[in-house]
Amino acid sequence: MIELVKVKKSFINFNPLGFGKAKETIILNDVNFETKERDIVGIIGKNGTGKSTLLKLLFGSLKADSGEIRFNGSSELYDEVSKNFSLINNNDRSFFWRLSLRQNLDYFQSITNKVNNEIIDLLLEDLSINRFLDKPFYALSSGEKKKALLYRGLLKDPEVLFFDEFTQSLDLPSKRQIIHFIKKLNNDYTKTIFWVTHDLSEINDLCNKLLVVKNKEISFHENTKEADNFRNFEKYLED
């Protein structure tokens, strides 16, 4: 479904004083892997290794310096298809904090071309969003704000979803509820999911494949349930 072939991404750092040579910082180099439809792919690595950069390349908000990113074998198709992907992170500043959640969601729904009402109904029921729809956004708990972010990310019925440290700061019951819902999206609605996390228990519980980002490269693991390998992954999270 999604394939990366010899992908490289770097950033150019310029001296703020205006002298000296610009310096290239390579973030990802010669990255190769392929995922299939309905995979849940975990992404782990130390802070600053390029996990978020990888996510933005896959999402389409960053362009690779070289190499190809393909969807069903086509790099040309990827640019068009990726417009219907969703990147769901912890940035709640794009909501209107003095409006109620209902007013926020009505607004986001009004500017979305395609809305999957079945998934929206599922969100309202399974995540109990109806209970706090009329609260002003600033008064929502961190868990309620996560559910609002999830709601907005699912409005356009994306084929692929990208989550960047989404359960960070959640208490255990809220985290379990979110993980249960992600599984339901994958099983019942055939969503392909990329899941960036520092929590190996989430990888073990949720993901069937794993990308480990280390030293500008990525190792791809077809099966996260291989216990011998899994125990060694902890070293990739230690800063």
C-alpha positions in Angstrom: 0.0 0.0 0.0 2.5 2.6 1.2 6.1 2.1 0.1 9.3 4.2 0.7 12.2 3.6 -1.7 15.6 5.1 -0.9 14.0 8.2 0.7 16.3 10.9 2.1 15.3 14.0 4.0 17.7 16.7 5.3 17.4 20.3 6.4 19.7 23.2 5.7 20.8 25.3 8.6 22.0 28.9 7.9 24.2 30.9 10.2 21.8 33.6 11.8 24.6 36.2 11.6 24.7 35.7 7.8 28.3 34.4 7.4 29.8 31.0 7.0 28.6 28.1 5.0 25.1 26.7 5.3 25.2 23.2 7.0 23.1 20.3 5.9 21.7 18.1 8.6 20.5 14.7 7.4 17.5 13.5 9.3 16.6 10.3 7.3 18.8 8.6 4.8 18.1 5.7 2.4 14.9 4.7 4.0 13.1 1.6 2.5 10.0 -0.2 3.7 6.6 -1.2 2.6 3.3 -1.5 4.5 0.0 -3.0 3.5 -3.7 -2.0 3.8 -5.0 -2.3 7.4 -1.6 -2.4 9.0 -1.1 -0.7 12.3 2.5 0.4 12.1 4.3 1.5 15.3 7.1 4.0 15.1 9.6 4.3 17.9 12.9 6.0 18.5 14.7 8.5 20.7 13.7 12.2 20.7 15.2 14.0 17.8 15.8 10.9 15.6 13.3 11.8 12.9 10.0 10.2 13.9 7.9 13.3 13.3 9.8 14.0 10.1 9.0 10.5 8.9 5.3 11.0 9.8 5.1 14.3 7.9 6.8 12.7 4.8 4.2 9.9 4.9 1.4 12.4 5.5 2.5 14.6 2.5 3.2 17.8 4.4 7.0 17.4 3.8 8.7 16.4 0.5 11.6 14.0 0.3 14.9 15.3 -1.0 15.3 12.2 -3.0 13.8 8.7 -3.4 10.1 7.9 -3.8 7.0 7.5 -1.7 4.4 5.3 -3.4 0.8 4.4 -2.9 -0.2 1.1 -4.5 3.0 1.3 -6.5 2.6 4.8 -7.8 4.5 7.9 -6.6 2.3 10.2 -8.8 -0.9 8.7 -7.1 0.5 9.5 -3.7 0.3 13.2 -4.0 -3.4 13.0 -4.8 -4.4 10.3 -2.3 -2.5 11.8 0.6 -4.9 14.8 0.5 -7.4 12.5 2.2 -5.0 11.3 5.0 -5.3 12.7 8.5 -2.5 13.6 10.9 -3.7 13.7 14.5 -1.4 15.1 17.1 -1.7 17.0 20.4 -2.1 20.4 18.9 -5.4 21.7 20.3 -4.6 25.4 19.6 -6.4 25.3 16.3 -9.8 25.0 18.2 -11.8 28.0 19.2 -11.3 27.9 23.0 -14.2 30.1 24.0 -16.7 28.3 21.9 -18.4 25.1 23.0 -17.1 21.8 21.6 -20.4 21.5 19.7 -19.8 24.8 18.0 -16.3 23.9 17.2 -17.3 20.5 15.7 -20.2 22.1 13.7 -17.7 24.5 12.2 -15.1 21.8 11.2 -17.9 19.7 9.8 -19.2 22.6 7.7 -15.8 23.0 6.0 -15.3 19.3 5.3 -16.2 18.1 1.8 -16.9 14.5 2.8 -18.2 13.4 6.1 -18.7 9.7 7.2 -21.7 10.0 9.5 -21.4 6.3 10.5 -17.9 6.9 12.1 -19.1 10.2 13.7 -22.0 8.3 15.3 -19.5 5.7 16.5 -17.3 8.4 18.0 -20.2 10.0 19.8 -21.3 6.7 21.3 -18.0 4.8 22.0 -16.1 7.9 23.3 -19.2 9.4 25.1 -18.5 12.8 23.4 -22.2 13.7 23.8 -21.6 14.2 27.5 -19.4 17.3 27.0 -20.5 18.7 23.7 -21.8 21.9 25.3 -18.8 22.6 27.5 -16.5 25.5 26.3 -13.4 24.1 24.8 -11.1 25.7 27.4 -13.0 23.8 30.1 -12.4 20.3 28.6 -10.1 17.9 30.3 -7.0 16.7 28.4 -8.8 13.4 27.6 -11.8 15.2 26.3 -9.6 17.4 24.1 -8.0 14.3 22.7 -11.4 13.0 21.7 -12.2 16.3 20.0 -9.0 16.0 18.0 -9.9 12.4 17.1 -13.4 13.5 16.0 -12.0 16.3 13.8 -9.4 14.0 12.2 -12.0 11.4 11.3 -14.5 13.8 9.7 -13.3 13.4 6.2 -13.2 9.6 6.5 -9.4 9.2 5.8 -8.0 6.0 4.5 -4.8 6.4 6.4 -4.4 8.0 9.9 -1.1 9.2 11.5 -0.9 9.6 15.2 2.0 11.5 16.9 2.3 10.7 20.6 -1.5 10.9 20.8 -2.0 9.3 24.2 0.7 11.4 25.9 -0.5 12.9 29.2 -3.6 10.7 29.3 -4.5 8.7 32.4 -4.7 4.9 32.1 -8.5 4.5 31.7 -8.6 7.2 29.0 -5.6 5.7 27.2 -7.3 2.3 27.2 -10.4 3.8 25.8 -8.5 5.4 22.9 -6.5 2.3 22.1 -9.8 0.2 22.1 -11.3 2.7 19.6 -8.2 2.7 17.4 -8.5 -1.1 17.1 -12.1 -0.7 16.2 -11.3 1.7 13.4 -8.8 -0.8 12.1 -10.9 -3.9 12.4 -14.4 -2.6 11.5 -13.5 0.3 9.2 -10.3 -1.0 7.5 -8.2 2.1 8.5 -4.5 1.9 8.0 -2.7 3.5 11.0 0.8 4.8 11.8 1.3 5.2 15.5 4.3 7.2 16.9 4.8 6.5 20.6 7.4 6.1 23.4 5.2 3.5 25.1 6.2 -0.1 24.2 3.0 -1.4 25.8 1.1 0.4 23.2 3.2 -1.1 20.4 2.7 -4.6 21.9 -1.0 -4.1 22.3 -1.9 -2.2 19.2 0.6 -2.6 16.3 1.3 -5.5 14.0 4.4 -3.9 12.4 7.2 -1.7 13.7 9.5 1.0 12.4 12.6 1.8 14.6 14.2 5.1 13.8 17.9 5.2 14.7 21.0 7.0 13.3 19.2 8.5 10.3 18.0 5.0 9.3 15.0 2.9 9.8 14.7 -0.8 10.6 11.5 -2.4 9.6 10.0 -5.3 11.6 7.2 -7.3 10.1 6.0 -8.8 13.4 6.0 -6.9 16.7 5.0 -10.1 18.5 8.5 -11.7 18.3 9.3 -11.6 22.0 13.1 -11.8 21.6 13.2 -8.8 19.4 10.6 -6.9 21.3 12.6 -7.0 24.5 15.5 -5.3 22.7 13.5 -2.3 21.5 13.7 -0.6 24.9 17.2 0.6 24.1 15.9 2.6 21.2 13.8 4.7 23.6 16.5 5.7 26.1 17.6 9.3 25.6 
